[in-house]
Amino acid sequence: MLKLSTSENQRKRKGLFIFVGGAKPPNLFEPIIAAVKSWFALWDLTYTRGLLFSRIDAKEAIAEHHTALEKTFLAGQRLIEES
């Protein structure tokens, strides 16, 4: 990684985080969101949003989620449109 920062005439890079967790305890996603925000800052990215899906235990269970595919597609589309 080159230690180059973005200049003011360049677009700020944006990032989207998608996380799938198998459980639903309180505050499940808080630690990982903090870590991702720190990681994004390290790489000079703006954390725009996160898609967080819990109670997805089986390997392909995310495909059965009633809104995951649509939400993920729309979030990616918004990320491109806002860039």
Backbone atoms as SQL, in Angstrom:
CREATE TABLE atoms (id INTEGER PRIMARY KEY, chain TEXT, resi INTEGER, resn TEXT, atom TEXT, x REAL, y REAL, z REAL);
INSERT INTO atoms VALUES
  (1, 'A', 1, 'MET', 'N', 0.845, -1.174, 0.000),
  (2, 'A', 1, 'MET', 'CA', 0.000, 0.000, 0.000),
  (3, 'A', 1, 'MET', 'C', 0.884, 1.228, 0.000),
  (4, 'A', 2, 'LEU', 'N', 0.690, 2.071, -0.979),
  (5, 'A', 2, 'LEU', 'CA', 1.402, 3.331, -1.007),
  (6, 'A', 2, 'LEU', 'C', 0.771, 4.280, -0.004),
  (7, 'A', 3, 'LYS', 'N', 1.564, 5.061, 0.628),
  (8, 'A', 3, 'LYS', 'CA', 1.059, 5.992, 1.639),
  (9, 'A', 3, 'LYS', 'C', 0.614, 7.289, 0.970),
  (10, 'A', 4, 'LEU', 'N', -0.298, 7.178, 0.036),
  (11, 'A', 4, 'LEU', 'CA', -0.819, 8.334, -0.671),
  (12, 'A', 4, 'LEU', 'C', -2.235, 8.613, -0.186),
  (13, 'A', 5, 'SER', 'N', -2.518, 9.844, 0.124),
  (14, 'A', 5, 'SER', 'CA', -3.877, 10.188, 0.521),
  (15, 'A', 5, 'SER', 'C', -4.615, 10.745, -0.685),
  (16, 'A', 6, 'THR', 'N', -5.928, 10.774, -0.605),
  (17, 'A', 6, 'THR', 'CA', -6.705, 11.323, -1.697),
  (18, 'A', 6, 'THR', 'C', -6.562, 12.830, -1.694),
  (19, 'A', 7, 'SER', 'N', -6.455, 13.402, -2.850),
  (20, 'A', 7, 'SER', 'CA', -6.373, 14.858, -2.926),
  (21, 'A', 7, 'SER', 'C', -7.780, 15.418, -2.995),
  (22, 'A', 8, 'GLU', 'N', -7.878, 16.717, -2.832),
  (23, 'A', 8, 'GLU', 'CA', -9.204, 17.331, -2.787),
  (24, 'A', 8, 'GLU', 'C', -9.924, 17.269, -4.126),
  (25, 'A', 9, 'ASN', 'N', -9.195, 17.150, -5.218),
  (26, 'A', 9, 'ASN', 'CA', -9.857, 17.091, -6.517),
  (27, 'A', 9, 'ASN', 'C', -10.244, 15.670, -6.911),
  (28, 'A', 10, 'GLN', 'N', -9.949, 14.698, -6.070),
  (29, 'A', 10, 'GLN', 'CA', -10.386, 13.320, -6.310),
  (30, 'A', 10, 'GLN', 'C', -11.632, 13.034, -5.490),
  (31, 'A', 11, 'ARG', 'N', -12.429, 12.099, -5.975),
  (32, 'A', 11, 'ARG', 'CA', -13.617, 11.693, -5.219),
  (33, 'A', 11, 'ARG', 'C', -13.198, 10.904, -4.001),
  (34, 'A', 12, 'LYS', 'N', -13.911, 11.099, -2.917),
  (35, 'A', 12, 'LYS', 'CA', -13.695, 10.314, -1.707),
  (36, 'A', 12, 'LYS', 'C', -14.253, 8.915, -1.963),
  (37, 'A', 13, 'ARG', 'N', -13.447, 7.914, -1.678),
  (38, 'A', 13, 'ARG', 'CA', -13.894, 6.532, -1.884),
  (39, 'A', 13, 'ARG', 'C', -14.873, 6.146, -0.788),
  (40, 'A', 14, 'LYS', 'N', -15.892, 5.426, -1.167),
  (41, 'A', 14, 'LYS', 'CA', -16.935, 5.015, -0.228),
  (42, 'A', 14, 'LYS', 'C', -16.940, 3.507, -0.100),
  (43, 'A', 15, 'GLY', 'N', -17.373, 3.056, 1.073),
  (44, 'A', 15, 'GLY', 'CA', -17.417, 1.628, 1.318),
  (45, 'A', 15, 'GLY', 'C', -18.744, 1.182, 1.899),
  (46, 'A', 16, 'LEU', 'N', -19.121, -0.015, 1.588),
  (47, 'A', 16, 'LEU', 'CA', -20.333, -0.655, 2.069),
  (48, 'A', 16, 'LEU', 'C', -19.903, -1.963, 2.722),
  (49, 'A', 17, 'PHE', 'N', -20.461, -2.254, 3.893),
  (50, 'A', 17, 'PHE', 'CA', -20.101, -3.471, 4.612),
  (51, 'A', 17, 'PHE', 'C', -21.317, -4.373, 4.715),
  (52, 'A', 18, 'ILE', 'N', -21.154, -5.632, 4.353),
  (53, 'A', 18, 'ILE', 'CA', -22.230, -6.618, 4.451),
  (54, 'A', 18, 'ILE', 'C', -21.787, -7.676, 5.453),
  (55, 'A', 19, 'PHE', 'N', -22.615, -7.900, 6.467),
  (56, 'A', 19, 'PHE', 'CA', -22.279, -8.863, 7.510),
  (57, 'A', 19, 'PHE', 'C', -23.455, -9.782, 7.745),
  (58, 'A', 20, 'VAL', 'N', -23.173, -11.074, 7.810),
  (59, 'A', 20, 'VAL', 'CA', -24.182, -12.085, 8.094),
  (60, 'A', 20, 'VAL', 'C', -23.760, -12.802, 9.363),
  (61, 'A', 21, 'GLY', 'N', -24.639, -12.755, 10.368),
  (62, 'A', 21, 'GLY', 'CA', -24.353, -13.408, 11.641),
  (63, 'A', 21, 'GLY', 'C', -25.362, -14.497, 11.930),
  (64, 'A', 22, 'GLY', 'N', -24.938, -15.495, 12.653),
  (65, 'A', 22, 'GLY', 'CA', -25.799, -16.639, 12.923),
  (66, 'A', 22, 'GLY', 'C', -26.688, -16.488, 14.132),
  (67, 'A', 23, 'ALA', 'N', -26.442, -15.526, 14.978),
  (68, 'A', 23, 'ALA', 'CA', -27.207, -15.396, 16.223),
  (69, 'A', 23, 'ALA', 'C', -27.915, -14.048, 16.257),
  (70, 'A', 24, 'LYS', 'N', -28.679, -13.826, 17.297),
  (71, 'A', 24, 'LYS', 'CA', -29.377, -12.561, 17.462),
  (72, 'A', 24, 'LYS', 'C', -29.214, -12.032, 18.892),
  (73, 'A', 25, 'PRO', 'N', -28.014, -12.052, 19.463),
  (74, 'A', 25, 'PRO', 'CA', -27.865, -11.463, 20.793),
  (75, 'A', 25, 'PRO', 'C', -27.910, -9.938, 20.697),
  (76, 'A', 26, 'PRO', 'N', -28.197, -9.272, 21.809),
  (77, 'A', 26, 'PRO', 'CA', -28.175, -7.809, 21.779),
  (78, 'A', 26, 'PRO', 'C', -26.794, -7.308, 21.368),
  (79, 'A', 27, 'ASN', 'N', -26.767, -6.274, 20.582),
  (80, 'A', 27, 'ASN', 'CA', -25.524, -5.622, 20.169),
  (81, 'A', 27, 'ASN', 'C', -24.579, -6.548, 19.388),
  (82, 'A', 28, 'LEU', 'N', -25.122, -7.490, 18.673),
  (83, 'A', 28, 'LEU', 'CA', -24.313, -8.445, 17.906),
  (84, 'A', 28, 'LEU', 'C', -23.340, -7.739, 16.965),
  (85, 'A', 29, 'PHE', 'N', -23.803, -6.699, 16.297),
  (86, 'A', 29, 'PHE', 'CA', -23.016, -6.093, 15.242),
  (87, 'A', 29, 'PHE', 'C', -22.156, -4.911, 15.695),
  (88, 'A', 30, 'GLU', 'N', -22.366, -4.394, 16.895),
  (89, 'A', 30, 'GLU', 'CA', -21.631, -3.205, 17.337),
  (90, 'A', 30, 'GLU', 'C', -20.109, -3.364, 17.279),
  (91, 'A', 31, 'PRO', 'N', -19.535, -4.446, 17.795),
  (92, 'A', 31, 'PRO', 'CA', -18.067, -4.560, 17.733),
  (93, 'A', 31, 'PRO', 'C', -17.520, -4.621, 16.304),
  (94, 'A', 32, 'ILE', 'N', -18.196, -5.346, 15.434),
  (95, 'A', 32, 'ILE', 'CA', -17.690, -5.469, 14.065),
  (96, 'A', 32, 'ILE', 'C', -17.850, -4.162, 13.306),
  (97, 'A', 33, 'ILE', 'N', -18.913, -3.409, 13.565),
  (98, 'A', 33, 'ILE', 'CA', -19.083, -2.119, 12.903),
  (99, 'A', 33, 'ILE', 'C', -17.965, -1.171, 13.311),
  (100, 'A', 34, 'ALA', 'N', -17.621, -1.142, 14.595),
  (101, 'A', 34, 'ALA', 'CA', -16.516, -0.295, 15.059),
  (102, 'A', 34, 'ALA', 'C', -15.210, -0.688, 14.375),
  (103, 'A', 35, 'ALA', 'N', -14.962, -1.985, 14.257),
  (104, 'A', 35, 'ALA', 'CA', -13.741, -2.464, 13.608),
  (105, 'A', 35, 'ALA', 'C', -13.733, -2.102, 12.120),
  (106, 'A', 36, 'VAL', 'N', -14.862, -2.259, 11.456),
  (107, 'A', 36, 'VAL', 'CA', -14.941, -1.950, 10.025),
  (108, 'A', 36, 'VAL', 'C', -14.749, -0.455, 9.791),
  (109, 'A', 37, 'LYS', 'N', -15.354, 0.375, 10.624),
  (110, 'A', 37, 'LYS', 'CA', -15.164, 1.819, 10.477),
  (111, 'A', 37, 'LYS', 'C', -13.691, 2.197, 10.636),
  (112, 'A', 38, 'SER', 'N', -13.015, 1.582, 11.574),
  (113, 'A', 38, 'SER', 'CA', -11.588, 1.839, 11.761),
  (114, 'A', 38, 'SER', 'C', -10.787, 1.370, 10.558),
  (115, 'A', 39, 'TRP', 'N', -11.118, 0.195, 10.059),
  (116, 'A', 39, 'TRP', 'CA', -10.425, -0.345, 8.885),
  (117, 'A', 39, 'TRP', 'C', -10.663, 0.538, 7.662),
  (118, 'A', 40, 'PHE', 'N', -11.905, 0.983, 7.471),
  (119, 'A', 40, 'PHE', 'CA', -12.209, 1.872, 6.347),
  (120, 'A', 40, 'PHE', 'C', -11.405, 3.167, 6.459),
  (121, 'A', 41, 'ALA', 'N', -11.323, 3.735, 7.657),
  (122, 'A', 41, 'ALA', 'CA', -10.558, 4.969, 7.855),
  (123, 'A', 41, 'ALA', 'C', -9.089, 4.751, 7.520),
  (124, 'A', 42, 'LEU', 'N', -8.556, 3.605, 7.891),
  (125, 'A', 42, 'LEU', 'CA', -7.173, 3.278, 7.588),
  (126, 'A', 42, 'LEU', 'C', -6.920, 3.299, 6.084),
  (127, 'A', 43, 'TRP', 'N', -7.875, 2.833, 5.322),
  (128, 'A', 43, 'TRP', 'CA', -7.743, 2.762, 3.867),
  (129, 'A', 43, 'TRP', 'C', -8.346, 3.977, 3.169),
  (130, 'A', 44, 'ASP', 'N', -8.666, 5.020, 3.941),
  (131, 'A', 44, 'ASP', 'CA', -9.190, 6.281, 3.400),
  (132, 'A', 44, 'ASP', 'C', -10.517, 6.085, 2.654),
  (133, 'A', 45, 'LEU', 'N', -11.375, 5.284, 3.250),
  (134, 'A', 45, 'LEU', 'CA', -12.721, 5.061, 2.722),
  (135, 'A', 45, 'LEU', 'C', -13.739, 5.695, 3.660),
  (136, 'A', 46, 'THR', 'N', -14.849, 6.123, 3.125),
  (137, 'A', 46, 'THR', 'CA', -15.959, 6.609, 3.936),
  (138, 'A', 46, 'THR', 'C', -16.939, 5.459, 4.139),
  (139, 'A', 47, 'TYR', 'N', -17.223, 5.150, 5.387),
  (140, 'A', 47, 'TYR', 'CA', -18.220, 4.115, 5.692),
  (141, 'A', 47, 'TYR', 'C', -19.588, 4.718, 5.406),
  (142, 'A', 48, 'THR', 'N', -20.256, 4.239, 4.376),
  (143, 'A', 48, 'THR', 'CA', -21.545, 4.808, 4.002),
  (144, 'A', 48, 'THR', 'C', -22.715, 4.109, 4.672),
  (145, 'A', 49, 'ARG', 'N', -22.646, 2.803, 4.747),
  (146, 'A', 49, 'ARG', 'CA', -23.723, 2.042, 5.395),
  (147, 'A', 49, 'ARG', 'C', -23.283, 0.602, 5.554),
  (148, 'A', 50, 'GLY', 'N', -24.035, -0.090, 6.365),
  (149, 'A', 50, 'GLY', 'CA', -23.797, -1.507, 6.549),
  (150, 'A', 50, 'GLY', 'C', -25.092, -2.272, 6.385),
  (151, 'A', 51, 'LEU', 'N', -25.007, -3.413, 5.787),
  (152, 'A', 51, 'LEU', 'CA', -26.151, -4.319, 5.695),
  (153, 'A', 51, 'LEU', 'C', -25.876, -5.448, 6.668),
  (154, 'A', 52, 'LEU', 'N', -26.751, -5.586, 7.638),
  (155, 'A', 52, 'LEU', 'CA', -26.533, -6.519, 8.733),
  (156, 'A', 52, 'LEU', 'C', -27.688, -7.511, 8.785),
  (157, 'A', 53, 'PHE', 'N', -27.366, -8.765, 8.608),
  (158, 'A', 53, 'PHE', 'CA', -28.381, -9.816, 8.607),
  (159, 'A', 53, 'PHE', 'C', -28.046, -10.822, 9.696),
  (160, 'A', 54, 'SER', 'N', -28.968, -11.001, 10.630),
  (161, 'A', 54, 'SER', 'CA', -28.736, -11.958, 11.717),
  (162, 'A', 54, 'SER', 'C', -29.634, -13.181, 11.538),
  (163, 'A', 55, 'ARG', 'N', -29.365, -14.183, 12.373),
  (164, 'A', 55, 'ARG', 'CA', -30.101, -15.456, 12.350),
  (165, 'A', 55, 'ARG', 'C', -29.983, -16.184, 11.015),
  (166, 'A', 56, 'ILE', 'N', -28.828, -16.089, 10.411),
  (167, 'A', 56, 'ILE', 'CA', -28.547, -16.808, 9.170),
  (168, 'A', 56, 'ILE', 'C', -27.488, -17.853, 9.533),
  (169, 'A', 57, 'ASP', 'N', -27.936, -19.062, 9.847),
  (170, 'A', 57, 'ASP', 'CA', -27.029, -20.087, 10.359),
  (171, 'A', 57, 'ASP', 'C', -26.474, -21.012, 9.282),
  (172, 'A', 58, 'ALA', 'N', -27.286, -21.422, 8.348),
  (173, 'A', 58, 'ALA', 'CA', -26.849, -22.393, 7.341),
  (174, 'A', 58, 'ALA', 'C', -26.092, -21.695, 6.214),
  (175, 'A', 59, 'LYS', 'N', -25.261, -22.452, 5.537),
  (176, 'A', 59, 'LYS', 'CA', -24.382, -21.907, 4.512),
  (177, 'A', 59, 'LYS', 'C', -25.135, -21.116, 3.437),
  (178, 'A', 60, 'GLU', 'N', -26.234, -21.617, 2.962),
  (179, 'A', 60, 'GLU', 'CA', -26.955, -20.937, 1.885),
  (180, 'A', 60, 'GLU', 'C', -28.271, -20.318, 2.352),
  (181, 'A', 61, 'ALA', 'N', -28.427, -20.144, 3.634),
  (182, 'A', 61, 'ALA', 'CA', -29.678, -19.611, 4.174),
  (183, 'A', 61, 'ALA', 'C', -29.922, -18.156, 3.789),
  (184, 'A', 62, 'ILE', 'N', -28.877, -17.415, 3.476),
  (185, 'A', 62, 'ILE', 'CA', -29.067, -16.016, 3.088),
  (186, 'A', 62, 'ILE', 'C', -29.929, -15.915, 1.822),
  (187, 'A', 63, 'ALA', 'N', -29.872, -16.932, 0.971),
  (188, 'A', 63, 'ALA', 'CA', -30.694, -16.936, -0.247),
  (189, 'A', 63, 'ALA', 'C', -32.174, -17.039, 0.085),
  (190, 'A', 64, 'GLU', 'N', -32.495, -17.570, 1.260),
  (191, 'A', 64, 'GLU', 'CA', -33.889, -17.712, 1.688),
  (192, 'A', 64, 'GLU', 'C', -34.412, -16.457, 2.386),
  (193, 'A', 65, 'HIS', 'N', -33.520, -15.539, 2.734),
  (194, 'A', 65, 'HIS', 'CA', -33.931, -14.311, 3.434),
  (195, 'A', 65, 'HIS', 'C', -34.833, -13.501, 2.514),
  (196, 'A', 66, 'HIS', 'N', -35.935, -13.000, 3.032),
  (197, 'A', 66, 'HIS', 'CA', -36.952, -12.373, 2.187),
  (198, 'A', 66, 'HIS', 'C', -36.555, -11.014, 1.617),
  (199, 'A', 67, 'THR', 'N', -35.569, -10.324, 2.190),
  (200, 'A', 67, 'THR', 'CA', -35.194, -9.004, 1.664),
  (201, 'A', 67, 'THR', 'C', -33.696, -8.838, 1.398),
  (202, 'A', 68, 'ALA', 'N', -32.888, -9.805, 1.738),
  (203, 'A', 68, 'ALA', 'CA', -31.432, -9.631, 1.667),
  (204, 'A', 68, 'ALA', 'C', -30.935, -9.317, 0.257),
  (205, 'A', 69, 'LEU', 'N', -31.357, -10.063, -0.724),
  (206, 'A', 69, 'LEU', 'CA', -30.870, -9.851, -2.081),
  (207, 'A', 69, 'LEU', 'C', -31.267, -8.475, -2.602),
  (208, 'A', 70, 'GLU', 'N', -32.519, -8.108, -2.399),
  (209, 'A', 70, 'GLU', 'CA', -32.987, -6.806, -2.876),
  (210, 'A', 70, 'GLU', 'C', -32.272, -5.661, -2.154),
  (211, 'A', 71, 'LYS', 'N', -32.150, -5.750, -0.834),
  (212, 'A', 71, 'LYS', 'CA', -31.471, -4.701, -0.070),
  (213, 'A', 71, 'LYS', 'C', -30.014, -4.569, -0.487),
  (214, 'A', 72, 'THR', 'N', -29.361, -5.683, -0.712),
  (215, 'A', 72, 'THR', 'CA', -27.957, -5.661, -1.103),
  (216, 'A', 72, 'THR', 'C', -27.790, -5.054, -2.492),
  (217, 'A', 73, 'PHE', 'N', -28.646, -5.444, -3.410),
  (218, 'A', 73, 'PHE', 'CA', -28.596, -4.888, -4.757),
  (219, 'A', 73, 'PHE', 'C', -28.812, -3.384, -4.734),
  (220, 'A', 74, 'LEU', 'N', -29.848, -2.932, -4.018),
  (221, 'A', 74, 'LEU', 'CA', -30.154, -1.502, -3.957),
  (222, 'A', 74, 'LEU', 'C', -29.050, -0.701, -3.267),
  (223, 'A', 75, 'ALA', 'N', -28.456, -1.274, -2.225),
  (224, 'A', 75, 'ALA', 'CA', -27.365, -0.583, -1.534),
  (225, 'A', 75, 'ALA', 'C', -26.161, -0.424, -2.460),
  (226, 'A', 76, 'GLY', 'N', -25.840, -1.450, -3.226),
  (227, 'A', 76, 'GLY', 'CA', -24.749, -1.353, -4.189),
  (228, 'A', 76, 'GLY', 'C', -25.048, -0.341, -5.280),
  (229, 'A', 77, 'GLN', 'N', -26.279, -0.318, -5.722),
  (230, 'A', 77, 'GLN', 'CA', -26.698, 0.635, -6.741),
  (231, 'A', 77, 'GLN', 'C', -26.573, 2.071, -6.213),
  (232, 'A', 78, 'ARG', 'N', -27.030, 2.308, -4.977),
  (233, 'A', 78, 'ARG', 'CA', -26.917, 3.646, -4.365),
  (234, 'A', 78, 'ARG', 'C', -25.452, 4.051, -4.198),
  (235, 'A', 79, 'LEU', 'N', -24.635, 3.107, -3.815),
  (236, 'A', 79, 'LEU', 'CA', -23.214, 3.402, -3.624),
  (237, 'A', 79, 'LEU', 'C', -22.589, 3.895, -4.938),
  (238, 'A', 80, 'ILE', 'N', -22.943, 3.252, -6.037),
  (239, 'A', 80, 'ILE', 'CA', -22.432, 3.667, -7.350),
  (240, 'A', 80, 'ILE', 'C', -23.004, 5.017, -7.750),
  (241, 'A', 81, 'GLU', 'N', -24.288, 5.213, -7.541),
  (242, 'A', 81, 'GLU', 'CA', -24.921, 6.475, -7.934),
  (243, 'A', 81, 'GLU', 'C', -24.386, 7.669, -7.133),
  (244, 'A', 82, 'GLU', 'N', -24.042, 7.439, -5.867),
  (245, 'A', 82, 'GLU', 'CA', -23.544, 8.513, -5.018),
  (246, 'A', 82, 'GLU', 'C', -22.070, 8.812, -5.254),
  (247, 'A', 83, 'SER', 'N', -21.389, 7.958, -5.981),
  (248, 'A', 83, 'SER', 'CA', -19.951, 8.146, -6.204),
  (249, 'A', 83, 'SER', 'C', -19.683, 9.081, -7.342);
